[in-house]
């Protein structure tokens, strides 16, 4: 987000739903992705620019493991390739690659036979990677499934973009600068009801005219 | 280089310095096309007996695992890296393939054009940051090396890289280097596959690796085998893979076959040949 968008972001932060709501949205995406493909698992990785890492942002898996928050280098393995190349991949028999198997088992606790991995592209940026693990075995893969995967990825990318905006806005809110003050006012007005809310909005309206 | 406007060189003598973008009166006969295509181009003329021998194919990707049973010898391998000042440099490859993807592409080329030379330029696997600049530097390096074919089973969505990639694609085109680039599997804007100076490739679902189709509705120009392809992967392994990534080296290999049998063809001519022998076009009954 551009520097001059920080005030607006901070104001938005005062009225945005919680980050937890976005996390739930992401989780619903991986749950549905798993269901649609009849897969064993699905996960979303978020790219952390500051650390150059991929972070598990949501996981739907039969394995009862708390993977959310785990990190790995952005250039590692198949997810890393998909991120950097911005290109989806569908692979079967991946356990034939011993290096992949070891790395994946260390990260997730089990080694899938197959996986679909697709970049989460929003505008010209790549925000992360969506993976679907172990579709049921069938004779062949179809380009229709690839298309479906792309549609899911587009939805997940929008959710990730919203999540990132909310995080950035909250960073502003948490600061001590003027943006935090504006955000605090926005949040306070959002919490008002009845005549107090009307008075608060009227006050802001006057303030806006004075400052314009 | 600044471009001379057409006609600006008319006062110059018809000497060796004559720019290629103008032609003196009556000089047409002196610039015969060196490798004209025959009146009839079919698969027999284009491919029969070809092995890719003498053709240098560059895999611009995640590196290539040399010695893999499906890849064999890798003639040269470099990794593109950015130094502290952000300057790109090509270093001798020390890590091999960082993912398996480049090895897969190399294996597809080797399978169809067994005697071609495989060269690896690694542009992925050294971190996400700067990966766009590394991609551009890698393509620039590959063009400078004068490879006959550059396989790019990847693209970038960064618009700011579009212009420089476009310039490099055009430079390659005029230097007789054919860039074969994957169309994106998703409906997004990405580069360089959309440029007309490259050959762009999408997937079809058939199993014959030599079956490919010309697309009457570009920007994707050709469809090749890209679904459930058995490809080389890390550790000498073979896996099954789907994506335009794996259709692209099939076209790279077919182009290498054409070039091994008919050296010196320009990218324009190779693309023309590919169009003429595509299975939905070919007049020899195979279409």
Interface residues (C-beta under 8 A of the other chain):
Chain A: X47 X49 X52 X73 X74 X75 X77 X78 X80 X81 X83 X84 X85 X86 X87 X88 X89 X90 X91 X92 X93 X94 X96 X97 X98 X99 X100 X114 X118 X119 X121 X124 X125 X126 X140 X141 X142 X143 X146 X150 X153 X154
Chain B: X62 X98 X99 X100 X101 X124 X125 X126 X127 X128 X129 X131 X153 X154 X155 X156 X157 X158 X159 X182 X184 X185 X186 X187 X188 X189 X190 X203 X205 X227 X228 X233 X234 X235 X237 X238 X239 X240 X241 X242 X243 X244 X245
